[in-house]
Amino acid sequence: MKKNWKVCLSSVFSIFLVVWITGCTPQSTTSSTTNTSALAADNVHAVVQESPHWSYEGNEGPEHWGELEKNFAACGNGQEQSPVNIEYTRLEASQTQQPIQVHYTNTKVSILNNGHTVQINAASPSNYIVLDGTKFTLKQFHFHHPSEHQIDGKNADMELHFVHQSDNGSTAVLGVLIQNGNENKAFSRIWSKLPTDVSKEAALEEINLAALLPKDLHSIRYSGSLTTPPCTEHVNWIVLEQPIEMSADQISRFATLFPNNHRPVQQLGTRKLTTDHQ
Ligand SMILES: [Zn+2]
């Protein structure tokens, strides 16, 4: 009899635990794993986000983000917002802009579905890029379907964003367009563990981050913003000119989870799009 009570009590506790975990909103799923220095980078896709909710359609969709909360105002009235349409006729060759230096290596990562995208967090600060002499450390990367940036008015099938932060808190996002093509085996490990529901961080085996990039690292740069609330500006955007490929099957597996998680393009205004191609 005593044993039964113990079983019963532990069952009740288990049920409570399940309800408590699954009842958590996407916003709280990783709050226990963040620290202050990671906050700005995490906010790129609002892993740690207070209410209200936002989404990619309806009353909480991109055209309403600026009204949802005071600190989302830049989403509605910002002047240097992202993404943008990259028109090749507007590209300006920079005499001083060097191709970015990417120092990515084999890295332990964790994966989560934060309700807005699938995000992979780098477990160590060993991956970084150098942009005009400043080092930006990789915090996380994630995916959009379809792409957020356009090239001459056209979206790519998907877009990959590597989010970096410098020691002084500046953000740099490296964007890589993904086109339908051959299967991309560099993503096999991640794709085999895509979390179908909003999830807590789960450890993934070590992956080779350098293999996720195209060979050619020539890029287009401009000054923009986070593409999700709070749409904070002064983000250094680097969009690689060469896309990578994924198979139709790989793309559709992501699209099943996120049929649409892209923000429409924003006005470029007087901003410059520079390229390191001479
Ligand atoms: Zn993004």
Residues whose N, C-alpha, C, O or C-beta is under 5 A from the ligand:
A	BS01	ZN	H161
